[in-house]
Amino acid sequence: MTKLVLSIALVIVGVAAATLALLHFTPAQVAVQRAVSPGELSPRHAYLTDRCQSCHESTVGVTVAKCTACHATSERLLGRQPTAFHASVAECATCHIEHQGTSVRPLVMDHVELARLGVRTLQRASLTDADSAATLTSLKTWLKVQRPDQFDESSAREALNCAACHDRNDPHLKRFGSDCAQCHALETWKVRGYQHPSSRSKECVQCHQAPPSHFMMHFSMISQKFARKENARVDQCFECHNTTSWNDIVDVGYYKHH
């Protein structure tokens, strides 16, 4: 048995040595990389197919340092409210999973994992370090918990501040406050059991705000005339609109305005 184990060990060492020797030659390196690749890269990363070292470190794998070498200066990513939180995230591979094929974007938006990621970042951060202090300040915008011990695994999603990322996409225009979880779940934004008020309701403006065009001459020159309601007011949505769609005009039908 001892001789068998020794023989296997020698074979493994030999293969490793041979592989290392081959890696000194670019063609051999490319061949080895392709042989061990777990799958094709997404289109944006396809140019790195034969350059594993661009993302991977030996014995470690994908590291944040490798990712930020290309993506840390992405002003559009960090300048947009829904994605600005990337500035305070110290992990990339948690959500961005590569080698899934050319038709799959390397993005898995898991809110629960995002909460865990934020807490792990909290644990690593230190108030005594300037960079960490900046990270903590950034975390406060999208993570409700301020200390790792405040995090409850069973209610991980509640640790996230929904409005911080979705504020610019708020169709309610802040009329319902910032606690999205009062009505919405993460599986779907549709509200279970919600029923729109009667089409005869005259309280539309409690939830809806007219578009900018309705506060310009466009309203009197086009909107009122098309709806055949010359005396309709901007705050009387029910005069012109059905509740099926904003483009479904009362007694007219669907209106394609562009």
Buried (B, 14 or more C-beta within 10 A) or exposed (E): EEEEEEEEEEEEEEEEEEEEEEEEEEEBBBEBBEEEEEEBBBEEBEEBEEEBEEBBEEEEEBBBEBBBEEBEEEEEBBEEBEEBBBBBBBBBBBBBBBEBEEEBEBEEEEBBBBBBBBBBBBEEBEEEEEEBEEBBEBBBBBBBBEEBEEBEEEEBEBBBBBBBBBBEEBEEEEEEEEEBEEEBEBEEEEEEEEEEEEEEEEEBEEBBBBEEEBEEEBBEEEBBEEBEBEEBEBBBBBBBBBBEEBEBBBEBEEBEEE
